[in-house]
Amino acid sequence: MLARAKRSIDYRDLLYNLVVRDLKVRYKHSVLGFFWSLLNPVLLMLVFTFVFQQLLGSENNPTHPMYHVFFLVALLPWNWCASAVTGTLGSIVNSGYLIKKVYFPREMLPVSVVLANMINFLLALPALLLFMVILRPEGSGNPFGSDCQFACFNFHLLWVPLLILTETIFLMGLGFFISALNVFFRDTSVLVEVGLSAWFFLTPIIYDAKDVAHDLANVMYYLNPMAGLVANFREVFYYNDAASPDPFFMLRNLIVCTALLVGGYFFFMRLSRNFGEEI
């Protein structure tokens, strides 16, 4: 298994071509092209901000300050997760013609989907940074100054590469599991579709995990790595706490995601021997 993983490095050019292919297919015949990576989360942000601030917000039910940033910070990593899960699910089944013709490390297919969606996530980040600057209410302070209250630019942003790495590891591990299962059990796609809808509401995207009961929040963090990732993204981009995001919490999430990656990879390798017969 480890020797197979090392040999996969020799196919990095193939991985690059697969990522480019996934990006081209995603934006093929699209007028706006990659700008949809910006517009899609922005449109959702406008809808949810209107609902929670204008329709549901009140003196008795206040929303978070700068809710558009509060929501968008969580939505971007979630969109990456949902798109990667949907894409990796069919990455093996939809490439049956390729698998039957030539040999290459099969794990390159789900990995390329995760990396392609990571690029979409990076392309959408400028929209978040722009809103942090231009859509600030009066009295919220200079985003670059010491008087900033929410959505500030400070040294916390140095944690972003680690968060991106953690989510990449998590999605690769999950992608290995579901892409392999979908080859043998096509009902997996139906279960994943339903599961994504439930997963969205069980991840603190439209709310903050701090708003729920403390015990429930801890359970959420243990059972749902995306909940921990979303919380960390908010600590970095939204909250202006004098203390840095908890490094032990980040480390725990990284260890859990790495364990999922290792388990998913071995699971994928064991089932990949029979992909050609089942597709």
Secondary structure, DSSP 8 states (H G I E B T S, - for coil): -HHHHHHHGGGHHHHHHHHHHHHHHHHTT-SSGGGHHHHHHHHHHHHHHIIIIIIS--SSS---TTHHHHHHHHHHHHHHHHHHHHHHHTTTGGGHHHHHHS---TTHHHHHHHHHHHHHHHHHHHHHHHHHHHS--TTS--TTSTT--BS--SGGGGGHHHHHHHHHHHHHHHHHHHHHHHHH-TTHHHHHHHHHHHHHHHSSSSS-GGGS-HHHHHHHHHH-HHHHHHHHHHHHHTB--SS---HHHHHHHHHHHHHHHHHHHHHHHHHHTTHHHH-
